[in-house]
C-alpha cells in the first residue's frame, strides 16, 4: 500500500464521522452527536499528528523542501483545530446553528485540504520516501 | 486539483456577484411595464432587451465572477494586476449590457454596434487570455470548454449585430440566431455549470468523485452536439444526450452524498432535472409558437439555472469571505465559521423562493403574468440583501478583530 492510499483512507474515515455527526445534530440527537464529534476530533487529530510528527519532517529532510507545501498543510491543520474546538463547544451546548456552521466550514476546509494532499503532497511523498508507506499501512 | 492559495482577492468575484441582482431587478421592473401582447412575442424589441439584461446582466455577471474565481483556484490562473483587470472586465460587461439592452429596446443600430464592439473586445480578450493561460499551465482543465463557448457566443452575437446592421456576413438570420442561442445557453452557460459541478458537488456535498469518463469526455461531447445543432436544426435532437448523461451522473452523486439534509443538494437536483427537461423538449416545441418558446426559456432560467446558481452562491460566497477573514485574522475573533456570514436558514428561504418560481412559472404565465416579475423582484431583493449582509458582517468582524489586536498590543506590560 502506498502513502497516498493509506492516508486517503484515513481522510475518508474522518469525512464519514463528520458527516454522521452533522446528520445527528440536524436530527437533534445530541448524545450521539457528542460521541461522533468526539470520535471525529480524535481521529482527525491523530491523522494530523501522524503527518506533522512523522510524514512531514521525513519528507522535508529527504526533499529539502522546508516551508513549502508542508507549511501550507500545517497552517490549514491549525485552522481545522480551531474549527474542531468550535464544533465540540457547539455540540456541548446543543446549538444546532453553530454546529452546522462549524461542520460545514470544516468540511469545505478539509475537502480542499485533502484534495491538495491527495493530488500533490502524498504522490510527492510516495516518490521521495516510499519506505514510510509500510508504517502507515 | 484545488489551490485556494491562488484565490483572487475576494472583492473581484464579489463585485460581479453583487451587481447581478440589480440587473435581475431591472429586468423584472421592465417586465412589469409590458402588456399581454408583448409577453407573447419573443422577438419584440422590449422582450429582446429584457432577455439580454437577464442573460448578460444577471447570468453573465454570476458566470464571469464564478469563472474568474474557479480559474484561479483550480488552475492557478491569475492576471498580473488582477484588481485592475477585474475592474476593467466588470466595467466592460456593465457598459456593454446597458448599451445592448437600450439598443434593442429602441432598435438603435449605433447603440447595438457600439455594444457589440465593447462586448466582443472584452469577452474575446478574456477567452483568449484564459485559454492561453490554461495551455501554459499544462493542466487539462475542463474550464477550457466553457471558455471556448464564451468566445463562440461573443463571435455569434457580433455576427448577429452585423447581419442586422449591414446584412453582412451573408448568412441567414434564423441560422445565426439559432447559433447564438445554442452557443450562449449550451456551450457557455450549461458547460460552465457542468465544469463547476465537477469540483463543487463532491466537495460541498461530500459525494463520491465523478466518473473519469464523464470528467474527460462530457464537455467535448456537449460542444460537438451544440455545433451539430448550430449547423443544422435537426441536431437539436441530440443535444439532450450529454445533458442526460450528466444528469444521471449528478443524481447518482447526490444519492450518495453524505450531506443528505443540505438544501443545496435539492437545488442541484431540481435545477438539473429542469434543464435536461427543457433540452429534451426543445426540438419538438421550439418551432411551435412564440409562446411555447418563451415558456421554455422562462422554465430553463427560473426552474433550471436559478436553483443551481442559488446553491452555488450560498456556498462559494460565505466560504470565500471566511477564507479572506482568516487571511486577515489568522486566529480568534468573533467570526468562527461561515454560517455566521450566510446562515443556512437564508439558503433555505432562497431555495423555497427559487423552487416556487420554477413551479409557478407556467400557471402564472397563463393566468396572471404580472405576478412573475413580482416574484423575480422578491428573489433579486432577497439575494442582494443576503450578499450585502454577508459582506458587512465580514467587514465589521475584521475591523473589530484588528481594533482589539491593536488595543492589546498597546497595553503596557
Interface residues (C-beta under 8 A of the other chain):
Chain A: X15 X16 X19 X20 X22 X23 X26 X72 X78 X79 X82 X83 X86 X97 X98 X100 X101 X102 X104 X105 X106 X107 X108 X111 X112 X115 X116 X119 X120
Chain B: X1 X2 X3 X4 X5 X202 X203 X204 X206 X258 X259 X260 X261 X315 X319 X322 X326 X331 X336 X337 X338 X339 X340 X343 X344 X345
